[in-house]
């Protein structure tokens, strides 16, 4: 699935990005405002969104949040705002990557192609994983708990996927950091593992103070304390 949603209100830039992506073989659905983008997203279910943050009918971050509540689609933000605070707000809203204007179109294309290569490899080797009330569907980037779909950040998704692929195995913080947060050049603070485990527990556990799924083994690390089966 190589479907891309492009949300950019500047006409020439919108056309240029869409044309370049289509030349590479991607299916592009170009939009100029949030209202149009929401309709297109629901209709097309894109795997990747490229989203400007300054738009005529609202804040692009609100669209990022809206997408993240509904999908695990990869989100690249385009913005003229290059301060660290602006970027942090984007990541907290659910963005996966940032490109600051003015930018090189070739860099954006490389980011898009790199994502779809990773996505293609994952689709080829992963099945649906079920553990307790948790169901993870890698092909559609969806997670369900007791039949209800959950909204996860990319790092939470990576962490949950890793645990389900290695149930009942203890991993130290250093191992989880190495396997999950430093790959593809991602930067991670020292407390990234603990923070993301805490957030994931809040979404999965009926009582996060007495976790059923993710257990902390004192002095050793963490493990997923349920059997897991593949479909």
C-alpha positions as semicolon CSV with decimal commas, in nm:
position;residue;x (nm);y (nm);z (nm)
1;X;0,000;0,000;0,000
2;X;0,177;0,316;-0,123
3;X;-0,106;0,564;-0,074
4;X;-0,007;0,913;0,048
5;X;-0,218;1,203;0,172
6;X;-0,060;1,544;0,106
7;X;-0,194;1,847;0,296
8;X;-0,029;2,168;0,173
9;X;-0,210;2,496;0,102
10;X;0,060;2,661;-0,113
11;X;-0,046;2,564;-0,470
12;X;0,296;2,546;-0,639
13;X;0,451;2,349;-0,352
14;X;0,151;2,117;-0,341
15;X;0,182;2,047;-0,713
16;X;0,560;2,005;-0,696
17;X;0,551;1,753;-0,411
18;X;0,261;1,558;-0,564
19;X;0,429;1,545;-0,906
20;X;0,761;1,425;-0,762
21;X;0,595;1,153;-0,552
22;X;0,381;1,032;-0,843
23;X;0,693;1,006;-1,062
24;X;0,831;0,768;-0,798
25;X;0,519;0,552;-0,831
26;X;0,324;0,666;-0,525
27;X;-0,051;0,725;-0,524
28;X;-0,095;1,083;-0,400
29;X;-0,416;1,247;-0,277
30;X;-0,339;1,619;-0,257
31;X;-0,546;1,853;-0,037
32;X;-0,527;2,225;0,040
33;X;-0,723;2,247;0,366
34;X;-0,802;2,039;0,675
35;X;-1,168;1,983;0,587
36;X;-1,073;1,836;0,249
37;X;-0,792;1,630;0,406
38;X;-1,023;1,470;0,663
39;X;-1,265;1,355;0,395
40;X;-0,980;1,222;0,182
41;X;-0,822;1,042;0,478
42;X;-1,145;0,861;0,568
43;X;-1,203;0,765;0,205
44;X;-0,850;0,662;0,103
45;X;-0,697;0,534;0,431
46;X;-0,341;0,641;0,339
47;X;-0,033;0,473;0,485
48;X;0,155;0,804;0,507
49;X;0,054;1,168;0,554
50;X;0,259;1,476;0,464
51;X;0,109;1,767;0,654
52;X;0,177;2,140;0,654
53;X;0,120;2,298;0,997
54;X;0,005;2,645;0,887
55;X;-0,326;2,606;0,706
56;X;-0,615;2,835;0,605
57;X;-0,882;2,657;0,811
58;X;-0,694;2,566;1,127
59;X;-0,381;2,440;1,299
60;X;-0,212;2,146;1,129
61;X;-0,135;1,994;1,470
62;X;-0,507;1,942;1,524
63;X;-0,516;1,739;1,202
64;X;-0,214;1,535;1,319
65;X;-0,395;1,457;1,646
66;X;-0,711;1,369;1,455
67;X;-0,521;1,124;1,232
68;X;-0,334;0,967;1,523
69;X;-0,659;0,886;1,704
70;X;-0,775;0,688;1,399
71;X;-0,465;0,536;1,246
72;X;-0,105;0,430;1,278
73;X;-0,026;0,610;0,951
74;X;0,323;0,759;0,935
75;X;0,310;1,140;0,959
76;X;0,571;1,382;0,824
77;X;0,512;1,748;0,915
78;X;0,615;2,037;0,689
79;X;0,666;2,362;0,874
80;X;0,839;2,698;0,865
81;X;0,850;2,683;1,245
82;X;1,192;2,548;1,335
83;X;1,215;2,603;1,710
84;X;1,266;2,303;1,936
85;X;0,937;2,376;2,116
86;X;0,743;2,363;1,789
87;X;0,896;2,030;1,700
88;X;0,830;1,884;2,044
89;X;0,464;1,990;2,015
90;X;0,447;1,814;1,679
91;X;0,589;1,489;1,814
92;X;0,356;1,503;2,114
93;X;0,061;1,548;1,878
94;X;0,160;1,226;1,704
95;X;0,398;1,327;1,424
96;X;0,673;1,082;1,330
97;X;0,911;1,315;1,145
98;X;0,969;1,682;1,063
99;X;1,089;1,870;0,755
100;X;1,155;2,241;0,803
101;X;1,087;2,486;0,518
102;X;1,264;2,569;0,298
103;X;1,356;2,208;0,238
104;X;1,512;1,990;-0,026
105;X;1,249;1,794;-0,217
106;X;1,497;1,510;-0,262
107;X;1,533;1,480;0,118
108;X;1,155;1,453;0,156
109;X;1,142;1,186;-0,115
110;X;1,418;0,987;0,056
111;X;1,226;0,996;0,386
112;X;0,909;0,874;0,214
113;X;1,088;0,596;0,025
114;X;1,272;0,483;0,340
115;X;0,945;0,453;0,530
116;X;0,773;0,245;0,260
117;X;1,075;0,014;0,236
118;X;1,056;-0,052;0,610
119;X;0,678;-0,091;0,591
120;X;0,709;-0,342;0,304
121;X;0,959;-0,554;0,498
122;X;0,735;-0,555;0,804
123;X;0,430;-0,661;0,603
124;X;0,622;-0,948;0,450
125;X;0,728;-1,106;0,778
126;X;0,464;-1,022;1,039
127;X;0,134;-1,188;1,126
128;X;-0,147;-1,088;1,357
129;X;-0,031;-1,126;1,719
130;X;-0,273;-1,205;2,003
131;X;-0,193;-1,205;2,374
132;X;-0,468;-1,197;2,634
133;X;-0,709;-0,922;2,530
134;X;-0,447;-0,756;2,308
135;X;-0,456;-0,799;1,929
136;X;-0,187;-0,638;1,713
137;X;-0,231;-0,618;1,334
138;X;0,100;-0,511;1,173
139;X;-0,035;-0,494;0,817
140;X;-0,299;-0,233;0,909
141;X;-0,097;-0,076;1,193
142;X;-0,384;-0,130;1,437
143;X;-0,398;-0,247;1,799
144;X;-0,710;-0,365;1,982
145;X;-0,775;-0,423;2,350
146;X;-1,086;-0,630;2,415
147;X;-1,213;-0,544;2,067
148;X;-1,164;-0,168;2,109
149;X;-0,902;0,001;1,890
150;X;-0,623;0,184;2,075
151;X;-0,436;0,495;1,969
152;X;-0,059;0,444;2,007
153;X;0,237;0,663;1,923
154;X;0,502;0,517;1,692
155;X;0,735;0,440;1,984
156;X;0,455;0,275;2,183
157;X;0,374;0,066;1,874
158;X;0,737;-0,041;1,836
159;X;0,761;-0,128;2,204
160;X;0,440;-0,333;2,204
161;X;0,538;-0,514;1,884
162;X;0,875;-0,606;2,030
163;X;0,723;-0,742;2,351
164;X;0,466;-0,951;2,162
165;X;0,735;-1,095;1,939
166;X;0,936;-1,194;2,250
167;X;0,686;-1,291;2,522
168;X;0,806;-1,406;2,864
169;X;1,161;-1,281;2,793
170;X;1,332;-1,028;3,018
171;X;1,492;-0,726;2,849
172;X;1,701;-0,461;3,021
173;X;1,641;-0,091;2,960
174;X;1,964;-0,081;2,759
175;X;1,847;-0,366;2,533
176;X;1,508;-0,206;2,471
177;X;1,673;0,128;2,401
178;X;1,912;-0,032;2,152
179;X;1,650;-0,241;1,973
180;X;1,368;0,010;1,965
181;X;1,472;0,370;2,002
182;X;1,812;0,403;1,840
183;X;1,729;0,225;1,516
184;X;1,693;0,435;1,198
185;X;1,892;0,710;1,367
186;X;1,623;0,788;1,625
187;X;1,748;0,985;1,925
188;X;1,626;0,872;2,265
189;X;1,682;1,015;2,611
190;X;1,795;0,778;2,885
191;X;1,448;0,760;3,039
192;X;1,269;0,695;2,705
193;X;1,203;0,329;2,782
194;X;1,051;0,391;3,126
195;X;0,837;0,679;2,997
196;X;0,699;0,480;2,705
197;X;0,636;0,170;2,918
198;X;0,442;0,387;3,163
199;X;0,231;0,532;2,880
200;X;0,173;0,189;2,727
201;X;0,065;0,047;3,062
202;X;-0,186;0,329;3,104
203;X;-0,345;0,223;2,775
204;X;-0,331;-0,155;2,824
205;X;-0,367;-0,227;3,194
206;X;-0,689;-0,221;3,395
207;X;-0,472;-0,118;3,692
208;X;-0,132;0,014;3,584
209;X;-0,002;-0,007;3,943
210;X;-0,058;-0,386;3,929
211;X;0,026;-0,465;3,564
212;X;-0,102;-0,781;3,403
213;X;0,095;-0,753;3,079
214;X;0,422;-0,559;3,125
215;X;0,607;-0,654;3,445
216;X;0,910;-0,485;3,595
217;X;1,166;-0,743;3,713
218;X;1,364;-0,562;3,980
219;X;1,728;-0,515;3,887
220;X;1,687;-0,688;3,550
221;X;1,436;-0,508;3,330
222;X;1,094;-0,574;3,181
223;X;0,904;-0,866;3,033
224;X;0,570;-0,929;2,864
225;X;0,406;-1,168;3,111
226;X;0,155;-1,340;2,878
227;X;0,177;-1,608;2,614
228;X;0,139;-1,483;2,259
229;X;0,005;-1,663;1,952
230;X;0,019;-1,578;1,582
231;X;-0,260;-1,600;1,326
